[in-house]
């Protein structure tokens, strides 16, 4: 693999090129330079999906085209317009901050990050977004999309929701930031995470970062990013791919502080909700994620349920026969089928092996 400096430079250059030539994501606040409109969109989107927030943003801009209109509005009118978005504290902070800016700044939005971040309802992420989009100031936005892209490209296994992880990712985000075009760069990495480096089914085969992406090259895309709080989920969907090649099976050891620590398992894709697999979706997933173009789908098991003390596990095993071990999976452990009997696996996998493999 290239040096860290080369990886950083390639990352930033390729991301900016992608944004310029391939990023087709359309949103009404995109390329906006008015800090009021940027701030409004960011507050709406803090705990709301883009698809839902879009119409609310347009209604707010139509009724309150400037911060003066919003500051003079009656509380009940603004809350009525906000109705359905939830988390009404955001709306209270919106009104408080609008009136503060009109009163203390004569309606002119603050122009420095340090001033913006002190506004009520504005945290580091929102402040970085406003500062970079409106004024092109060199502050990196760090949200779920950014965490995911960086974790995969640099193959970082530090939990993104840990204190150490937040420091590590913040430092890295600022290293890869294009400081001359901070606004365009921040938009690029957020859009890239939302449309290409997606959580569940990233488009790895079409990714401009693929060549230097450590997770892709090491077959660990679906393990990243890591979250400490995963273990608090009450129901988890685990999809195991039983890759068999020349009578050998891919296995890996669970080393994280989670269920089944130090036990072995198969190649895992964990999802927040149930997935429905068929030959077409399996083939597409294999091609996108692991660059596997020829494989035989032998069978997909029924859903297996295992109840643990504080969580319910829903698992499914998908058996895939390969003619050769693909490059991205060569660094994994491959064991002969008879050797699996010597390894410790979770109960649900052991039962599956007894009925389908041994």
C-alpha positions in Angstrom: 0.0 0.0 0.0 1.2 3.6 -0.6 2.3 5.9 2.2 -0.2 7.7 4.4 0.6 11.0 2.8 0.0 9.6 -0.7 -3.2 8.0 0.5 -4.4 11.4 1.9 -3.5 13.3 -1.3 -5.2 10.6 -3.5 -8.2 10.6 -1.3 -8.8 14.4 -1.5 -7.9 14.7 -5.2 -10.2 11.8 -6.3 -13.0 13.0 -4.1 -12.9 16.5 -5.5 -12.7 15.1 -9.0 -15.7 12.9 -8.3 -17.7 15.9 -7.0 -16.9 17.9 -10.1 -17.6 15.3 -12.7 -20.0 12.6 -11.2 -21.8 14.0 -8.2 -25.4 14.3 -9.3 -27.1 14.6 -5.9 -29.6 17.4 -6.0 -30.8 19.3 -2.9 -32.4 22.8 -2.7 -29.7 24.1 -0.3 -26.7 22.8 -2.3 -24.3 25.5 -3.4 -26.1 27.9 -1.2 -24.0 30.8 0.1 -26.6 32.6 2.3 -25.6 31.6 5.9 -29.2 32.0 7.0 -30.5 29.4 4.5 -27.5 27.1 5.2 -28.2 27.4 9.0 -31.9 26.7 8.5 -31.2 23.6 6.4 -28.7 22.3 8.9 -31.0 22.7 11.9 -33.9 20.9 10.0 -31.6 18.1 9.0 -30.0 17.6 12.5 -32.3 14.7 13.3 -34.3 14.4 10.0 -33.7 12.6 6.7 -33.1 14.7 3.6 -36.2 13.3 1.9 -38.4 14.5 4.8 -36.6 17.8 5.5 -36.6 19.0 1.9 -40.3 20.1 1.9 -40.0 21.7 5.3 -37.0 23.7 4.2 -38.8 25.0 1.1 -41.9 26.0 3.2 -39.7 27.8 5.7 -37.8 29.7 3.0 -41.1 30.7 1.4 -42.7 32.0 4.6 -39.5 33.4 6.2 -37.2 34.3 3.3 -34.7 36.2 5.6 -33.7 36.0 9.3 -35.7 39.2 10.0 -39.0 37.5 9.0 -38.2 34.5 11.2 -37.2 36.6 14.1 -40.5 38.6 14.0 -42.7 35.5 13.6 -45.0 34.4 16.3 -43.8 31.3 18.2 -47.0 29.4 17.5 -46.8 30.1 13.7 -43.3 28.7 13.6 -44.1 25.7 15.6 -47.1 25.0 13.4 -44.8 25.1 10.3 -42.4 22.8 12.1 -45.2 20.3 13.0 -44.2 16.7 12.1 -40.5 17.2 12.3 -40.3 16.3 16.0 -37.5 17.2 18.4 -39.2 20.6 19.1 -36.2 21.9 21.0 -34.6 22.5 17.6 -37.4 24.8 16.7 -37.1 26.7 20.1 -33.4 27.2 19.4 -34.1 28.3 15.9 -36.3 31.1 17.1 -34.0 32.1 20.0 -30.9 32.3 17.6 -32.8 34.2 14.9 -33.8 36.8 17.4 -30.3 36.9 18.9 -28.7 37.5 15.5 -31.2 40.3 14.7 -30.7 42.0 18.0 -26.9 41.6 18.5 -25.7 41.4 14.9 -28.2 43.6 13.2 -29.4 40.5 11.3 -26.0 39.7 9.8 -25.0 36.1 10.5 -21.7 35.8 12.3 -18.7 35.2 10.0 -16.3 33.2 12.1 -16.4 29.6 13.3 -15.8 30.6 16.9 -18.8 33.0 16.9 -21.1 30.6 15.0 -20.4 27.6 17.3 -21.6 29.7 20.3 -25.1 30.1 18.9 -27.8 28.1 20.6 -28.6 24.8 18.8 -25.3 25.0 16.8 -22.7 22.3 17.6 -19.3 21.8 16.0 -20.7 19.9 12.9 -23.3 22.6 12.1 -20.8 25.4 12.7 -18.3 23.7 10.4 -21.0 23.4 7.7 -22.1 27.0 7.9 -18.5 28.3 8.1 -17.3 26.3 5.1 -20.4 26.5 2.9 -21.1 30.2 3.5 -17.6 31.6 3.9 -15.3 28.8 2.6 -13.5 28.6 6.0 -11.3 25.6 6.5 -13.3 23.5 8.9 -14.1 19.9 8.2 -17.7 18.6 8.8 -17.8 15.3 10.6 -21.1 13.3 10.5 -22.0 9.7 10.0 -21.2 9.8 6.3 -17.7 11.2 6.9 -17.0 8.7 9.7 -18.0 5.8 7.4 -15.9 7.0 4.4 -12.8 7.7 6.4 -13.1 4.4 8.5 -13.3 2.3 5.3 -10.7 4.1 3.2 -8.1 4.1 6.0 -9.4 0.9 7.6 -9.7 2.4 11.1 -11.1 0.0 13.7 -11.4 2.5 16.5 -15.0 2.9 17.5 -16.4 6.1 16.0 -18.6 6.7 19.1 -15.7 6.4 21.6 -13.8 9.4 23.0 -10.6 8.2 21.3 -12.4 7.6 18.0 -13.9 11.1 17.9 -10.4 12.6 18.4 -8.8 10.3 15.8 -11.4 11.0 13.2 -11.6 14.7 13.8 -7.8 14.9 13.3 -7.9 12.8 10.2 -10.9 14.8 8.8 -8.9 18.0 9.0 -5.9 16.4 7.4 -7.8 15.3 4.3 -9.8 18.6 4.1 -9.1 20.6 0.9 -8.5 23.9 2.8 -8.7 26.0 -0.4 -12.1 24.7 -1.3 -13.5 23.6 2.1 -17.2 24.1 1.2 -17.0 22.0 -2.0 -14.9 19.4 -0.2 -17.4 19.1 2.7 -20.3 18.8 0.3 -18.3 16.1 -1.7 -17.6 13.8 1.2 -21.1 14.0 2.6 -22.7 13.3 -0.8 -20.1 10.5 -1.4 -21.0 8.8 1.8 -24.8 9.2 1.1 -24.7 7.9 -2.5 -21.6 5.7 -3.0 -20.0 4.6 0.3 -23.4 3.7 1.7 -23.9 1.9 5.0 -25.3 -1.4 3.9 -24.6 -1.8 0.1 -21.8 0.5 -0.9 -21.0 0.8 -4.6 -17.5 -0.4 -4.3 -17.2 -1.6 -7.9 -17.9 2.0 -9.1 -15.9 3.8 -6.4 -13.2 6.3 -7.5 -11.4 5.6 -4.1 -11.4 1.9 -4.6 -7.7 1.5 -5.7 -6.3 2.8 -2.4 -9.2 1.9 -0.1 -7.7 -0.3 2.6 -11.0 -1.9 3.6 -11.9 -2.8 0.1 -8.4 -4.3 -0.6 -8.6 -6.3 2.7 -12.2 -7.4 2.4 -13.4 -5.5 5.5 -15.8 -2.9 4.1 -18.8 -4.4 5.9 -17.0 -4.4 9.3 -16.5 -0.7 9.2 -17.1 1.7 10.8 -17.0 0.2 14.3 -19.5 1.4 17.0 -19.2 0.7 20.7 -22.9 1.0 21.2 -23.8 -1.8 18.8 -24.0 -4.2 21.8 -27.0 -2.2 23.2 -29.2 -3.2 20.3 -32.1 -5.4 21.4 -32.5 -7.1 18.0 -29.7 -7.7 15.6 -29.7 -9.1 12.0 -26.6 -11.2 11.2 -26.1 -12.4 7.7 -23.3 -15.0 7.4 -21.7 -15.8 4.1 -20.3 -19.3 4.1 -17.6 -19.0 1.4 -16.3 -22.4 0.4 -13.4 -22.9 -2.0 -11.5 -26.2 -2.6 -13.0 -27.7 0.5 -11.9 -24.8 2.7 -14.1 -22.3 4.5 -13.5 -18.6 5.3 -13.6 -18.0 9.1 -12.7 -15.1 11.3 -12.4 -14.5 15.1 -14.6 -12.1 17.0 -12.2 -10.0 19.0 -14.4 -6.9 19.7 -16.0 -6.4 23.2 -19.3 -7.8 22.1 -21.3 -11.0 22.1 -19.3 -14.2 21.4 -16.0 -12.5 22.0 -13.0 -14.9 21.0 -15.4 -17.3 19.2 -15.0 -17.9 15.5 -17.6 -17.1 12.9 -18.1 -16.9 9.1 -17.9 -13.7 6.9 -20.4 -11.4 8.5 -22.7 -8.6 7.3 -24.7 -7.1 10.2 -27.7 -5.0 9.3 -30.1 -2.8 11.3 -33.1 -4.5 9.7 -34.1 -7.6 7.9 -32.7 -8.1 4.4 -34.4 -10.3 1.7 -31.9 -12.2 -0.3 -32.3 -13.9 -3.7 -29.9 -15.0 -6.4 -29.9 -11.6 -8.1 -29.3 -9.6 -4.9 -26.6 -12.0 -3.7 -24.8 -11.8 -7.0 -25.0 -8.0 -7.0 -23.7 -7.8 -3.5 -20.8 -10.2 -4.2 -19.8 -8.1 -7.3 -20.1 -4.7 -5.6 -18.5 -5.6 -2.3 -15.9 -8.3 -3.1 -15.4 -8.1 -6.8 -16.7 -11.7 -7.1 -18.1 -12.2 -10.6 -18.4 -16.0 -10.8 -19.8 -17.9 -7.8 -22.4 -20.6 -7.2 -25.2 -19.8 -4.7 -25.8 -23.2 -3.1 -28.5 -22.2 -0.7 -29.8 -19.7 1.8 -30.9 -20.9 5.2 -34.1 -20.0 6.9 -33.8 -17.3 9.6 -32.3 -18.7 12.8 -33.3 -17.1 16.1 -31.2 -17.1 19.2 -32.3 -15.3 22.4 -29.5 -13.9 24.5 -29.9 -12.2 27.9 -30.4 -8.7 26.6 -30.8 -9.1 22.9 -32.4 -11.3 20.2 -30.2 -12.6 17.4 -31.7 -13.2 13.9 -29.3 -14.9 11.7 -29.2 -16.3 8.2 -26.5 -18.3 6.4 -25.8 -17.9 2.7 -23.6 -20.6 1.2 -21.4 -19.6 -1.7 -19.1 -21.9 -3.6 -16.1 -20.2 -5.2 -13.8 -21.5 -8.0 -10.9 -19.5 -6.5 -10.3 -17.2 -3.5 -10.8 -13.6 -4.6 -8.0 -11.1 -3.9 -9.9 -9.2 -1.3 -10.5 -12.4 0.8 -7.0 -13.8 0.6 -5.9 -12.3 3.9 -8.7 -14.0 5.8 -8.3 -17.4 7.4 -9.4 -20.4 5.3 -9.8 -23.7 7.1 -10.5 -27.2 5.9 -14.1 -28.3 6.6 -12.9 -31.0 9.1 -10.8 -28.4 10.9 -13.9 -26.4 11.8 -14.8 -29.0 14.4 -11.7 -27.9 16.4 -12.8 -24.3 16.5 -15.3 -22.7 18.9 -18.3 -21.2 17.1 -21.5 -19.6 18.5 -24.3 -22.1 19.1 -26.4 -21.1 16.0 -23.4 -21.7 13.7 -22.5 -25.0 15.3 -26.1 -26.2 14.8 -26.0 -25.1 11.2 -22.7 -26.9 10.6 -24.1 -30.2 12.1 -27.1 -30.1 9.8 -25.6 -28.8 6.6 -21.8 -29.1 6.5 -20.4 -32.0 8.5 
